[in-house]
Amino acid sequence: MAATRTPEEIRRSIEANRAELGVAVERLRAEVAEVTDWRKQINKHRKQVLIGAAVAGFVLGGGIAALTALVTGGDDY
């Protein structure tokens, strides 16, 4: 059988839940702001970003050279 609570106990419980929710929302807001700060993320992962950019440049450069060779009929790539 469920224990009955007084209206005052219910009000205190609601207020406590409201306060906890406010803290949780503020914490979430701070975490979202940190994750979406792209400058901070790039600085934090600078090495990985540079490696990715180098690989992308190499692949794109090789792809462009291969496409040019196909279009011009040459074997210069």
C-alpha positions as CSV (number, residue, x, y, z in Angstrom):
1,M,0.0,0.0,0.0
2,A,1.4,3.4,-1.0
3,A,2.1,5.9,1.8
4,T,0.1,9.1,1.7
5,R,1.9,12.4,1.7
6,T,0.7,15.7,3.0
7,P,0.2,18.6,0.6
8,E,3.3,20.2,2.1
9,E,5.5,17.1,1.5
10,I,4.3,17.1,-2.1
11,R,5.1,20.8,-2.5
12,R,8.6,20.3,-1.1
13,S,9.2,17.3,-3.4
14,I,8.1,19.4,-6.4
15,E,10.4,22.3,-5.4
16,A,13.3,19.9,-4.9
17,N,12.7,18.3,-8.3
18,R,12.4,21.8,-9.9
19,A,15.8,22.8,-8.4
20,E,17.4,19.6,-9.6
21,L,16.0,20.1,-13.1
22,G,17.4,23.7,-13.1
23,V,20.9,22.4,-12.2
24,A,20.7,19.7,-14.8
25,V,19.7,22.2,-17.5
26,E,22.5,24.5,-16.7
27,R,25.0,21.6,-16.7
28,L,23.7,20.5,-20.1
29,R,23.9,24.0,-21.5
30,A,27.5,24.3,-20.5
31,E,28.4,20.9,-22.0
32,V,26.6,21.7,-25.3
33,A,28.5,25.0,-25.4
34,E,31.8,23.3,-25.0
35,V,31.1,20.6,-27.5
36,T,29.9,23.1,-30.2
37,D,32.9,25.4,-29.7
38,W,34.6,24.4,-32.9
39,R,37.7,26.5,-32.4
40,K,38.4,24.8,-29.1
41,Q,37.8,21.4,-30.6
42,I,40.2,22.1,-33.5
43,N,42.9,23.3,-31.0
44,K,42.3,20.3,-28.8
45,H,42.6,17.9,-31.8
46,R,45.1,19.9,-33.8
47,K,47.3,16.9,-34.8
48,Q,44.3,14.8,-36.0
49,V,42.9,17.8,-38.0
50,L,46.3,18.3,-39.7
51,I,46.6,14.7,-40.6
52,G,43.1,14.6,-41.9
53,A,43.7,17.7,-44.0
54,A,46.9,16.3,-45.4
55,V,45.2,13.0,-46.4
56,A,42.3,14.8,-47.9
57,G,44.7,17.0,-49.9
58,F,46.7,14.0,-51.1
59,V,43.5,12.1,-52.2
60,L,42.0,15.2,-53.9
61,G,45.3,16.1,-55.6
62,G,45.7,12.5,-56.8
63,G,42.1,12.3,-58.0
64,I,42.4,15.6,-59.9
65,A,45.7,14.4,-61.5
66,A,44.1,11.1,-62.5
67,L,41.0,12.8,-63.9
68,T,43.2,15.2,-65.9
69,A,45.2,12.3,-67.3
70,L,42.0,10.5,-68.3
71,V,40.6,13.6,-70.0
72,T,43.8,14.6,-71.8
73,G,44.7,11.0,-72.6
74,G,48.1,11.2,-71.0
75,D,49.8,8.9,-68.6
76,D,51.4,11.7,-66.6
77,Y,49.9,10.9,-63.2
